[in-house]
Amino acid sequence: MARKKGRMSQEVNAGSMADIAFLLLIFFLVTTTIASDKGILNILPPKQDPNVPPPEIPLNERNIFNILVNANDQLLVEGEYLDNTEKLSDDVKAFILNFGAPNEEAQALFNSLPQSLKAQANRDSKSSDHPMSGGAVVSIKTNRGTSYERYLEVLDQVKRAYFEIYAERVGITADQYRALSGKTAAEKELQDRGKEGIPMAISIAEPDKIGGS
Amino acid sequence: MSKFKKKNKVSENIPTSALPDIIFMLLFFFMVTTVLRENEMLVEQKIPQATQLQKLEKKTLISYLYVGKPKNTAMYGTEPRIQANDVLINTSDIILWVNQEKDKLSEAERDMITISLKADREVKMGPISDIQFELREVDARRVLYASVGKVQN
C-alpha cells in the first residue's frame, strides 16, 4: 500500500511556480506604499504664557526681512510688491549674507566663509548686520485668508536660501546638504559645519484676521 | 486493491494550462480589493509642491493630521476640516489627540513627536494657524508640512 501511494504522485508540478512568484511579487509591489514622509520641517515657537508677556528683544528694522502675504496671495517683500517668489530666495540670501555691521564674532564667522560666499556680502548699512543670532531674521506674516500653498511657497524659498548658504559653506550642493541624515558622524559633522553660527532665523508671525475666513 | 490500480492508470498529472488564468484572476482580485491606505480619506488631499524637502528619519515619531475640504460636503459642509486617524475632529480636540499619540511613544521620545500636516493646497492659513496654536499649547512643536517635490528652476 505505502509503496503504491509513493509511486502515485511522483513530483509536484513546478511549472507554475514562476507564476506564483510573479503573483506575489506584483501583489507586494502593489500594496507597498512608497512612504512619502517628505516635507518642510518647521519648529513652532514654545507656547506663550498668557500671564507673562513675550520678551522684548530689541531688533533693528534693518535686521528684519519682512515678507507679507495678504489674503489675495500678493507679496510685499521689504515694502516692495512682488509678483512671484522666483527671486525671493536670492533676496533672502543677499540679506542674510549682508554683514552690514558685523561685531567681532561675526567678523570671525565672515572670515571662515568660503570665497564664493564672502563675495556675496554687500556690506549695505541698511540691510542686516550679521547672520548670527541677534542678527538677521526673516519674518513671514500671512493673513488668515492666505492660501496654504502660497505660504508654503514662501517658506520654501526662504528655506532654500538658508540651505544654499549651508551647502555652499561645506562645498556640496543644496540637494546633497538636505539629504544629509546626520546618522553617521561624518554627515553630522558636515551638517553642523554648514549651519554653525548661521541659525535658521525664520519668524512666522500669527496671521492677522482682516479679510480672512 | 484493484480500485487503487485503476486510479493510478487514469492520469499522471493535473492539467496546468488553466493555472495562469486562475493566478491572474487572484492577482486582479487582490489588486482591486487591496486598500493602499490605512485610513480612509475623508478630506480632499492635493498636497502642495515645494522644493526644499527634507526626509524624516524616524517614522514612528510621525503622526498625521489631514486638513482639507470634506469629501462628503452634504454631511460635513465645505469648510476645511481636520482628520486624525479616520475621524474628523474639531480644532479643540487636537490637544486630546496629540496626547493620545504621545502616549503611544516611549517616555524619551515624547518630546520628539512630529506632526505631519497634510493639508490641501486650497486650505487657507486661518485653520492652519489655529492648528499650530493648538500644537503649541500641547507642546508638539515639530511640524512637517507634507509636500511633494517640484522641479527646481
Contacts between the chains, C-beta under 8 A, distances in Angstrom:
chain1	res1	chain2	res2	distance
A	1	B	4	8.0
A	4	B	4	6.1
A	4	B	8	7.3
A	7	B	8	7.4
A	8	B	7	7.8
A	8	B	8	5.9
A	10	B	12	7.5
A	13	B	13	5.9
A	13	B	14	6.7
A	13	B	16	5.7
A	15	B	16	5.7
A	15	B	19	8.0
A	16	B	16	5.7
A	16	B	19	4.5
A	16	B	20	7.1
A	16	B	23	7.2
A	19	B	19	6.5
A	19	B	20	5.4
A	19	B	23	4.8
A	20	B	23	6.6
A	23	B	23	5.1
A	23	B	26	6.4
A	23	B	27	5.3
A	26	B	27	6.0
A	26	B	31	7.9
A	27	B	27	6.9
A	27	B	30	5.4
A	27	B	31	7.9
A	27	B	34	7.8
A	30	B	30	7.3
A	30	B	31	5.6
A	30	B	34	6.2
A	31	B	30	7.9
A	31	B	34	5.1
A	31	B	36	6.9
A	33	B	36	5.6
A	33	B	37	7.4
A	35	B	59	6.9
A	36	B	146	7.4
A	36	B	148	7.0
A	37	B	55	6.5
A	37	B	56	5.2
A	37	B	59	6.3
A	37	B	62	6.0
A	37	B	116	6.5
A	37	B	144	7.4
A	37	B	146	7.5
A	38	B	53	4.3
A	38	B	54	6.9
A	38	B	55	5.4
A	38	B	146	7.2
A	38	B	147	7.1
A	38	B	148	7.5
A	38	B	149	7.1
A	39	B	50	7.4
A	39	B	53	6.2
A	39	B	54	7.1
A	39	B	116	6.6
A	39	B	117	7.9
A	39	B	144	4.3
A	39	B	145	5.0
A	39	B	146	4.2
A	39	B	147	5.0
A	40	B	50	5.7
A	40	B	52	6.1
A	40	B	53	6.8
A	40	B	54	6.9
A	40	B	144	7.0
A	40	B	145	4.5
A	40	B	147	6.2
A	41	B	54	5.4
A	41	B	56	7.5
A	41	B	114	7.7
A	41	B	142	6.9
A	41	B	143	7.4
A	41	B	144	5.3
A	41	B	145	7.9
A	42	B	142	8.0
A	42	B	143	4.9
A	42	B	144	7.5
A	42	B	145	6.3
A	43	B	141	5.6
A	43	B	142	5.9
A	43	B	143	7.5
A	44	B	132	5.7
A	44	B	135	6.1
A	44	B	136	5.1
A	44	B	141	4.2
A	44	B	142	7.8
A	44	B	143	5.9
A	45	B	136	6.8
A	45	B	141	7.5
A	46	B	136	7.0
A	46	B	139	7.5
A	46	B	141	6.8
A	47	B	136	4.4
A	47	B	137	5.4
A	47	B	139	6.6
A	48	B	136	7.8
A	86	B	153	7.3
A	142	B	125	4.7
A	142	B	129	7.8
A	143	B	125	6.6
A	144	B	124	6.4
A	144	B	125	5.6
A	144	B	126	3.6
A	144	B	129	6.9
A	145	B	124	5.5
A	145	B	125	7.2
A	145	B	126	7.0
A	146	B	124	6.6
A	146	B	125	4.4
A	147	B	121	6.9
A	147	B	122	6.9
A	147	B	123	7.3
A	147	B	124	6.1
A	147	B	125	7.3
A	148	B	48	6.6
A	148	B	119	5.1
A	148	B	120	7.4
A	148	B	121	6.1
A	148	B	122	7.7
A	148	B	123	4.4
A	148	B	124	6.8
A	148	B	125	6.3
A	148	B	128	5.6
A	149	B	48	4.4
A	149	B	121	3.9
A	149	B	122	7.7
A	151	B	125	5.6
A	151	B	128	7.5
A	152	B	48	5.0
A	152	B	50	5.6
A	152	B	145	5.7
A	152	B	147	6.2
A	153	B	48	7.6
A	153	B	50	7.2
A	155	B	145	7.4
A	156	B	50	4.3
A	156	B	51	5.7
A	156	B	52	5.2
A	156	B	147	7.8
A	159	B	52	4.3
A	160	B	51	6.2
A	160	B	52	4.9
A	163	B	52	5.9
A	174	B	52	7.9
A	178	B	52	6.6
A	178	B	53	7.1
A	178	B	54	5.6
A	179	B	55	7.5
A	181	B	55	7.6
A	181	B	57	5.7
A	182	B	57	7.9
A	183	B	57	7.0
A	206	B	129	6.5
A	207	B	125	5.0
A	207	B	126	6.9
A	207	B	129	5.0
A	212	B	124	6.5
A	212	B	125	7.3
A	212	B	126	5.0
A	213	B	79	7.9
A	213	B	124	5.3
A	213	B	126	5.4
